[in-house]
Amino acid sequence: MKMDRINLKLLAVLQQEGRITNQDLADRIGLSPSACLERVRKLEHEGALQGYQARVDLDKVCPSITVITTVTLHDHRKEHMDQFEKAICALPEVVECQQVSGVFDYMLRIVCRDMQRYQALSDELIEAGSGIIELSSHVVMDSTKTFQGFPLNELLQTN
């Protein structure tokens, strides 16, 4: 898929304003509504746009804690890593999981109703036979900057 200037503008606007009408989007980008809709549908079909989500302010909805958890596995064979990833994907409180390089294998972002639930979840993971030898927890005290979308202009800049 060709990522031209117009597609990049479409993506930049949509990741900030997912509920924008096609007419307003077309006006912002400088396209006709039909051409705009065609491009958005193509971006969706090609997988460059993978859905639309609302950003929820949990503090206004319910009590919760966020814990950044680093995980080191005992065994790095593919089947053991797959088993761990399957266990993680089955837990709705694990909202993000990245396999990383360095001194640990995975970084998780876990959102729970309270510390007792996080402790139970940690125990479940360790006891589930998912191969964890070390689990390190970091409770988020405050979020200085939350994810607001990818910096597309900076990522695609050529010097």
C-alpha positions in Angstrom: 0.0 0.0 0.0 1.3 3.4 -0.9 1.6 5.8 2.0 1.4 9.1 0.3 0.9 12.5 1.9 -2.9 12.3 1.8 -3.0 8.8 3.4 -0.7 10.0 6.2 -2.9 13.0 6.8 -5.9 10.7 7.0 -4.2 8.4 9.5 -3.0 11.4 11.6 -6.5 12.9 11.8 -8.3 9.5 12.4 -6.0 8.4 15.2 -6.8 11.7 17.1 -10.5 11.9 16.1 -11.9 8.5 15.3 -15.5 9.7 15.4 -15.0 12.5 12.8 -17.6 12.4 10.0 -16.5 11.5 6.5 -17.5 15.0 5.4 -15.4 16.7 8.0 -12.5 14.4 7.3 -12.7 15.1 3.6 -12.8 18.9 4.3 -9.8 18.7 6.5 -7.8 16.6 4.1 -8.9 18.4 0.9 -10.7 15.6 -0.8 -14.2 14.9 -2.0 -16.2 12.9 0.5 -16.4 9.9 -1.9 -12.6 9.9 -2.5 -12.0 10.3 1.2 -14.3 7.3 2.0 -12.6 5.2 -0.7 -9.1 5.9 0.8 -10.3 5.2 4.4 -11.8 1.9 3.3 -8.6 1.0 1.5 -6.5 1.8 4.6 -8.9 -0.4 6.6 -8.8 -3.2 4.1 -5.0 -3.1 3.8 -4.7 -3.2 7.6 -3.1 0.2 8.1 -6.2 1.2 10.1 -7.1 -1.6 12.5 -10.1 -0.2 14.2 -11.4 2.7 16.3 -11.3 3.0 20.0 -12.4 5.5 22.6 -9.9 6.7 25.2 -11.5 6.0 28.6 -10.4 8.0 31.6 -10.5 5.2 34.2 -10.3 7.7 37.1 -13.7 8.9 36.1 -15.2 5.5 35.6 -13.9 3.2 38.4 -11.1 2.6 40.9 -8.2 0.8 39.3 -4.4 0.3 39.5 -2.0 0.0 36.6 1.1 -2.1 37.0 4.0 -2.4 34.5 5.2 -5.9 34.9 8.5 -7.3 33.6 8.6 -11.1 33.0 11.6 -13.4 32.6 10.9 -16.9 31.4 12.9 -20.0 32.4 13.0 -21.4 28.8 13.2 -19.5 25.5 12.1 -22.3 23.2 9.2 -21.2 20.9 6.7 -23.6 22.4 7.3 -22.2 25.9 7.0 -18.6 24.8 3.8 -19.5 22.9 2.4 -21.1 26.0 3.2 -18.0 28.0 1.7 -15.7 25.4 -1.4 -17.9 25.3 -1.8 -17.6 29.1 -1.4 -13.8 28.9 -3.9 -13.4 26.0 -6.5 -15.2 28.2 -6.3 -12.5 30.9 -8.4 -9.4 30.2 -6.5 -7.3 32.7 -3.4 -7.7 30.6 -4.0 -4.8 28.3 -0.6 -4.8 26.6 2.2 -7.3 26.2 5.4 -6.8 24.3 8.3 -9.2 23.9 11.5 -7.2 24.4 15.2 -7.6 24.3 17.4 -7.1 27.3 17.5 -8.5 30.8 13.8 -9.6 30.8 11.7 -11.2 28.1 8.3 -9.4 28.2 6.8 -6.1 29.4 3.1 -6.2 30.4 0.7 -3.4 31.2 -1.9 -4.7 33.6 -5.0 -2.9 34.8 -6.8 -4.3 37.8 -9.5 -3.2 40.2 -7.1 -3.3 43.1 -3.8 -4.6 44.4 -5.4 -7.8 45.8 -6.6 -8.6 42.2 -3.1 -7.9 40.9 -1.6 -10.2 43.5 -4.1 -13.0 42.6 -3.3 -12.5 38.9 0.4 -12.7 39.5 0.0 -15.9 41.5 -2.2 -17.4 38.7 0.5 -16.6 36.1 3.3 -18.1 38.2 1.3 -21.2 39.1 -0.1 -21.7 35.6 3.1 -23.4 34.4 3.8 -20.6 32.0 7.5 -20.8 32.7 8.0 -17.6 34.6 11.2 -17.4 36.8 11.0 -13.7 37.6 8.1 -11.3 37.7 8.8 -7.7 38.7 6.0 -5.3 39.4 6.0 -1.5 39.0 2.9 0.2 40.2 2.1 3.3 38.1 1.8 6.3 40.4 0.9 8.9 37.8 0.9 9.1 34.0 2.8 12.1 32.7 2.1 11.3 29.0 -0.4 8.7 27.8 -0.5 7.3 24.3 -2.1 9.8 22.0 -1.2 8.2 18.6 1.9 7.5 16.6 4.1 10.5 15.5 3.6 9.7 11.8 5.2 12.9 10.5 8.4 12.3 12.5 8.6 8.6 11.7 8.3 9.1 8.0 10.5 12.2 7.7 13.4 11.8 5.3 16.5 13.9 5.7 
